Amino acid sequence: MIDADTTWQQACTALAGGDYEAAFVVLDAALSEAARPERARIWLYLASVHALYGDPATTQVAEALRQARTLDAGVRTAPLYLALSAELDARTRGPDAALPGPEVREAADPVARFHAVCALALAEQPQGALDLHLASSELPIHLRWRLRSWQADAQEGLGHTVDAIHLYGEAAHLAGGMDRAVMLQEQAALLLQNGQPAEAKGALDSARLLYGSPAGAQPDDEGLNLATWHYLRAQALLHLEQPEAAFEMIREAGRLEQQHGDPSYGVALVRGQVLSHLGRPEEAIAAFEAALALAEEGDRPYAHHELGVVLLDLDRPLEARERLEAALSIPDYPYQPEVLADIAECDYRLGRMPEAQMAAEQALAQGAVVPASLVLGSVALDYFQLDDALEHYERVIREAAPDSRDWITGHQMAADVMAQQGFPDPAAAYAHAQQALKHTPESDDWFVTLRDHLGKAQALMGQQDGRMLN
């Protein structure tokens, strides 16, 4: 006599070891021998396993549910049937789907509650997914890491990045093999988003050890996961000021995509960013154009913005402005203040001072403090408003990352403005010139200017002290 619960436990044992084929064999074999009511329950368990494959398996899930209710109309009220139906509805209708009711969310069956979590997350109800009480220890082993992954996704949807990072770490701990690698890569992606490239690189180092196939011998799914690994590592290395190594990573990501799938927007975009950092702007433009061609609607403003920036670097402000306007036209683009600041820079280079000042002031008010202040400083200098210019450049120094290009520019310009003012505060002028000179190569035109400012400020400081400084 075939028992559905025993069959499910046998299938879960296979799933815990990652052997999906064996799990399907167990369930299919039981279907051919079990009595009618037991077959209905086994079909529900088959639907649960199919559901793990996500969107590509919606047809199989729907068919398994149909088979279950045909065999036993009573399963329509079973919490697992209701939960799987809600998940299927959420996969097909998103936020318009009917949400699982309390009889599912509070069901005794933890697998039913797991699928309710999935349904809520897919229906864009992240808080509801997190509020549903379910301990990972209640679940079969193959669902434990998946629960943490769904919870991480929900936290990410709520903007709780740190909580999501920790949950992906837990998911990785509970998973094995390629599933663990994928969870570590999800964690690395969020660490990058959170400004932690060194930590992201560490997570990726751990993930790389889990890829067992020799280069070029991976199945397509593993090959695409490895492409994602190279894509993420390229970003980490770029943030760690290693653009040459990042270029090798993003080139390999592109090769793996070509071999195992199709080119992606993300790889093309990062290739452009790396090339831009390497001082290869024309190649960067080609990469960003490729990214734009591959981008979905929500990604297009990112590509337009990147194109605008690299065209601005090439001193092509008219073309840059066109791209930046395209990015600005998307209301929910999160970097609109930065786009406004870049548009202000375009207008400044085109000699449109009032327009540049207006756009920069808007950008400053919206939070793009450093780039907007640089433009406002340039405009103030052109109007010979030296006090205003100095205020803007000192704001840049306060807000920019130490030793960054903008921070260095702020010190250069502050020293130069003070020199134009006649060194009213020679000690401050000396400090600005000294900081800038530390990061300015002798081949740079600024080097001689800064050295002169340093000498004059030093001389004035010596006069104030009644002695000359060495």
C-alpha positions in Angstrom: 0.0 0.0 0.0 1.5 3.3 -1.1 1.3 6.1 1.5 1.6 9.7 0.4 3.5 10.9 3.5 6.1 8.1 3.2 6.5 8.8 -0.5 7.0 12.5 0.3 9.7 11.7 2.9 11.5 9.6 0.3 11.3 12.3 -2.2 12.6 14.9 0.3 15.6 12.7 1.1 16.5 12.7 -2.6 15.9 16.5 -2.8 18.1 17.1 0.3 21.0 15.6 -1.7 20.1 17.7 -4.8 18.9 14.7 -6.7 15.8 16.0 -8.4 15.6 13.2 -10.9 15.4 10.6 -8.1 12.7 12.6 -6.4 10.6 12.7 -9.5 11.2 8.9 -10.0 9.9 8.3 -6.5 6.8 10.4 -6.9 6.0 9.1 -10.4 6.4 5.5 -9.3 4.0 6.1 -6.4 1.4 7.6 -8.7 1.2 4.4 -10.7 0.5 2.3 -7.6 -1.3 4.4 -5.0 -5.0 4.4 -4.4 -7.0 7.3 -5.8 -7.0 9.7 -2.7 -3.3 9.1 -2.1 -2.6 9.9 -5.7 -4.3 13.3 -5.3 -1.9 14.1 -2.4 1.1 12.9 -4.4 0.1 15.2 -7.2 0.2 18.1 -4.7 3.8 17.1 -3.7 4.7 16.9 -7.4 3.3 20.4 -7.8 5.5 21.6 -4.9 8.6 20.2 -6.5 7.8 21.6 -9.9 7.2 25.0 -8.3 10.8 25.1 -7.2 11.7 25.7 -10.9 9.9 29.0 -10.9 8.4 30.6 -14.0 9.4 28.0 -16.5 7.4 25.3 -14.7 4.0 27.1 -14.4 2.5 24.7 -16.9 3.6 21.6 -14.9 2.4 23.1 -11.6 -1.0 23.9 -13.1 -1.3 20.4 -14.6 -0.4 18.8 -11.3 -3.0 20.8 -9.4 -5.6 19.9 -12.0 -4.8 16.2 -11.6 -5.1 16.5 -7.9 -8.5 18.1 -7.8 -9.7 15.7 -10.5 -8.8 12.7 -8.4 -10.2 14.2 -5.2 -12.3 17.3 -5.1 -11.6 17.6 -1.4 -8.0 18.7 -2.0 -9.4 22.1 -3.1 -9.6 23.0 0.6 -6.3 21.6 1.6 -3.8 24.3 2.7 -1.1 22.9 0.4 -3.4 23.1 -2.6 -4.5 26.6 -1.8 -0.9 27.8 -1.2 0.3 26.3 -4.5 -2.6 27.8 -6.3 -1.8 31.2 -4.8 1.8 30.9 -5.8 0.8 30.0 -9.3 -1.6 32.9 -9.5 1.1 35.3 -8.2 3.6 34.0 -10.8 1.1 34.8 -13.6 -0.6 37.9 -12.3 1.9 39.5 -9.9 0.4 42.1 -7.6 -3.1 41.5 -9.0 -3.1 37.9 -7.7 -5.4 36.8 -4.9 -3.4 36.5 -1.7 -3.3 33.3 0.4 -5.8 33.5 3.3 -5.4 32.9 7.0 -6.2 29.2 6.6 -3.0 28.9 4.5 -0.8 31.4 6.4 -1.7 29.7 9.7 -1.8 26.1 8.4 -0.2 23.3 10.4 1.6 22.1 7.3 5.0 24.0 7.1 5.3 23.3 3.3 2.0 25.0 2.7 3.2 28.0 4.7 6.4 28.0 2.6 4.5 28.3 -0.6 2.4 31.0 1.0 5.6 33.0 1.6 6.5 32.5 -2.1 3.0 33.7 -3.1 3.2 36.8 -1.0 6.6 37.7 -2.2 5.6 37.2 -5.9 2.5 39.3 -5.3 4.8 42.1 -4.2 3.7 41.8 -0.5 7.2 41.6 1.1 6.1 42.6 4.6 3.3 39.9 4.5 5.9 37.3 3.5 8.1 38.3 6.4 5.3 38.4 8.9 4.2 34.8 8.1 5.5 32.7 11.0 7.7 29.9 9.7 11.0 28.5 11.1 13.4 27.0 8.7 13.8 24.0 11.0 10.2 23.1 10.4 10.8 22.5 6.7 12.4 19.7 4.7 16.1 20.3 4.2 15.6 21.3 0.5 13.3 24.2 1.4 15.3 25.7 4.3 17.7 27.7 2.2 15.0 28.7 -0.2 12.9 30.2 2.7 15.9 32.4 3.7 16.3 33.4 0.0 12.7 34.4 -0.3 13.0 36.3 3.0 16.1 38.0 1.8 14.3 39.0 -1.4 11.5 40.5 0.7 13.9 42.5 2.9 15.5 43.8 -0.2 12.1 44.8 -1.6 11.6 46.8 1.6 15.0 48.5 1.2 16.5 46.7 4.2 19.7 45.9 2.4 21.7 44.9 5.5 19.0 42.4 6.7 18.9 41.0 3.2 22.7 40.5 3.1 22.5 38.6 6.4 19.7 36.4 5.1 21.5 35.5 1.9 24.4 34.5 4.1 22.2 32.2 6.1 20.7 30.8 2.8 24.3 30.1 1.6 25.0 28.3 4.9 21.9 26.1 4.5 22.4 25.4 0.8 25.0 23.2 -0.9 26.8 23.0 -4.2 25.7 25.4 -6.9 22.8 26.6 -4.8 25.3 27.8 -2.2 27.3 29.6 -4.9 24.2 31.4 -6.2 23.3 32.5 -2.7 26.8 33.8 -2.1 26.6 35.7 -5.4 23.3 37.2 -4.4 24.9 38.3 -1.2 27.9 39.8 -3.1 25.5 41.8 -5.4 23.9 43.4 -2.4 27.3 44.0 -0.7 28.3 45.9 -3.9 25.1 47.9 -3.8 25.8 48.7 -0.1 29.3 50.0 -0.9 31.2 47.0 0.4 33.4 45.8 -2.5 36.0 44.1 -0.3 33.3 42.0 1.4 31.7 41.3 -1.9 35.0 40.0 -3.2 35.3 37.7 -0.2 31.8 36.2 -0.8 32.8 35.7 -4.4 36.0 34.0 -3.5 34.0 31.5 -1.5 31.5 31.0 -4.3 34.2 30.3 -6.9 35.4 27.2 -4.9 32.0 25.6 -5.6 32.3 25.5 -9.4 33.7 22.0 -10.1 33.6 21.7 -13.9 36.7 22.4 -15.9 36.7 25.7 -17.9 34.5 25.3 -21.0 32.9 22.0 -19.7 30.0 23.5 -17.7 26.4 22.8 -18.5 24.6 25.9 -19.6 23.0 26.8 -16.2 26.4 26.5 -14.4 28.1 28.4 -17.2 25.6 31.3 -16.9 26.1 31.3 -13.1 29.8 31.5 -13.6 29.3 34.4 -16.1 27.4 36.1 -13.3 30.3 35.4 -10.9 32.7 37.1 -13.3 30.3 40.0 -13.8 30.1 40.6 -10.1 33.8 40.2 -9.5 34.5 42.8 -12.3 32.4 45.3 -10.3 34.1 44.5 -7.1 37.6 44.9 -8.6 36.5 48.1 -10.3 35.4 49.6 -7.0 38.7 48.5 -5.5 40.6 50.5 -8.1 41.7 47.5 -10.1 40.3 48.2 -13.6 42.8 46.0 -15.5 41.8 43.0 -13.5 38.2 44.0 -13.8 38.5 44.1 -17.6 39.7 40.5 -17.6 36.7 39.5 -15.5 34.1 41.3 -17.6 35.7 39.9 -20.8 35.3 36.4 -19.4 31.8 37.1 -18.4 31.0 38.0 -22.0 32.6 34.9 -23.4 30.7 32.7 -21.0 27.4 34.4 -21.9 28.1 33.9 -25.6 28.9 30.2 -25.0 26.0 29.3 -22.7 23.3 31.9 -23.5 22.8 35.4 -24.8 24.6 38.7 -24.3 23.1 40.6 -21.3 22.6 44.3 -20.6 24.5 44.1 -17.3 27.7 42.7 -18.7 27.7 45.3 -21.5 27.1 48.1 -19.1 29.9 47.0 -16.7 32.2 46.5 -19.7 31.6 50.1 -20.6 32.3 51.3 -17.1 35.6 49.4 -17.0 36.6 50.7 -20.4 35.8 54.2 -19.2 38.0 53.8 -16.1 40.8 52.5 -18.4 40.7 55.7 -20.4 39.2 54.0 -23.5 36.1 56.2 -24.0 35.4 55.4 -27.6 35.2 51.6 -26.8 33.2 52.5 -23.7 30.6 54.3 -25.8 30.3 51.2 -28.0 29.7 49.1 -24.9 27.1 51.5 -23.5 25.3 51.5 -26.9 25.3 47.7 -26.8 23.9 47.9 -23.2 21.2 50.3 -24.4 20.2 48.0 -27.2 19.9 45.1 -24.7 18.2 47.0 -21.9 14.7 46.6 -20.7 12.6 49.7 -20.1 13.7 50.1 -16.5 17.4 49.7 -17.3 17.5 52.2 -20.2 18.1 55.4 -18.1 21.2 53.8 -16.5 22.7 53.3 -20.0 21.7 56.8 -21.1 23.3 58.2 -18.0 26.6 56.3 -18.5 26.7 57.4 -22.2 26.1 61.0 -21.1 29.0 60.9 -18.7 31.5 59.4 -21.1 30.5 61.8 -23.8 31.0 64.6 -21.3 34.4 63.2 -20.6 35.1 63.4 -24.3 34.0 67.1 -24.2 31.0 66.5 -26.4 28.4 68.3 -24.3 25.6 68.6 -26.9 25.5 64.8 -27.4 26.0 64.2 -23.7 23.1 66.5 -22.9 20.8 64.6 -25.2 21.6 61.3 -23.4 21.2 62.9 -20.0 17.8 64.3 -20.9 16.7 60.9 -21.9 17.7 59.6 -18.4 16.1 62.5 -16.7 12.8 61.8 -18.5 12.3 58.6 -16.5 10.6 59.8 -13.2 11.6 56.8 -11.0 15.3 56.8 -12.1 17.1 56.9 -8.7 20.0 59.0 -9.9 18.1 62.0 -11.1 20.0 64.5 -8.9 23.3 63.3 -10.4 21.8 63.6 -13.9 20.8 67.2 -13.2 24.4 67.9 -12.0 25.8 66.4 -15.2 23.3 68.5 -17.3 24.5 71.5 -15.4 28.1 70.6 -16.4 27.0 70.3 -20.1 25.3 73.8 -19.9 28.4 75.2 -18.3 30.7 73.9 -21.1 28.2 75.2 -23.7 28.5 78.7 -22.1 24.9 78.7 -20.8 25.7 80.1 -17.4 22.2 80.8 -16.1 20.9 77.4 -17.1 24.0 75.7 -15.6 23.5 77.5 -12.3 19.8 76.7 -12.2 20.3 73.0 -12.9 23.2 72.8 -10.4 21.2 74.4 -7.7 18.4 72.0 -8.3 20.8 69.1 -8.1 22.3 70.4 -4.9 18.9 70.7 -3.3 18.1 67.1 -4.3 21.3 65.7 -2.8 23.9 65.6 -5.6 26.2 67.7 -3.4 29.6 67.1 -4.9 29.0 67.3 -8.6 26.6 70.2 -8.2 29.0 72.2 -6.0 31.8 71.7 -8.6 29.6 73.3 -11.3 28.5 76.1 -9.0 32.1 76.8 -8.1 33.0 77.1 -11.8 30.0 79.4 -12.5 30.9 81.6 -9.5 34.5 81.9 -10.7 33.3 82.9 -14.2 31.3 85.7 -12.5 34.3 86.6 -10.3 32.4 85.7 -7.2 35.4 84.4 -5.4 33.9 84.1 -1.9 31.0 82.0 -3.3 33.4 79.9 -5.4 35.5 79.1 -2.3 32.4 78.1 -0.3 31.4 75.7 -3.1 34.8 74.1 -3.3 35.1 73.8 0.5 31.8 71.9 0.4 33.2 69.6 -2.1 36.2 68.8 0.1 33.9 68.2 3.1 31.5 65.9 1.2 33.7 64.0 -1.3 35.5 60.8 -0.5 39.1 61.5 0.7 41.7 61.1 -2.0 39.0 60.9 -4.7 39.3 62.9 -7.9 36.6 65.3 -6.8 38.2 65.7 -3.4 41.6 66.5 -5.1 39.8 69.0 -7.5 38.2 70.7 -4.5 41.6 71.2 -2.8 43.2 72.4 -6.1 40.4 74.9 -6.8 40.2 76.1 -3.1 44.0 76.8 -3.2 43.7 78.6 -6.5 40.7 80.8 -5.4 42.6 81.8 -2.2 45.5 82.8 -4.4 43.2 85.0 -6.5 41.9 86.5 -3.3 45.5 87.4 -2.3 45.9 84.7 0.4 43.7 86.2 3.1 44.3 83.0 5.1 47.7 81.7 4.0 47.6 78.7 6.4 44.4 77.4 4.8 45.7 78.1 1.3 48.9 76.2 2.3 46.9 73.2 3.6 44.7 73.0 0.4 47.7 73.3 -1.9 49.7 70.7 0.1 46.8 68.2 0.0 46.3 68.7 -3.7 50.0 68.5 -4.5 50.3 65.1 -2.8 48.0 63.7 -5.4 49.0 65.7 -8.4 51.7 64.2 -10.7 54.6 66.4 -11.9 53.4 66.0 -15.5 50.1 67.6 -14.6 49.7 71.4 -15.4 48.4 71.9 -11.9 51.6 70.8 -10.4 53.6 74.0 -11.0 50.6 76.1 -10.1 50.1 74.4 -6.8 53.8 74.5 -6.0 53.8 78.3 -6.6 50.7 78.6 -4.3 52.4 76.5 -1.7 55.5 78.7 -1.8 53.6 82.0 -1.6 51.4 80.8 1.3 54.5 79.5 3.1 56.2 82.8 2.7 53.2 84.7 4.0 52.9 82.4 7.0 56.5 83.0 7.8 56.0 86.8 7.6 53.1 86.5 10.0 55.3 84.5 12.5 58.1 87.0 12.0 60.2 84.3 10.5 60.5 82.2 7.3 59.5 78.5 7.3 61.8 75.9 5.8 
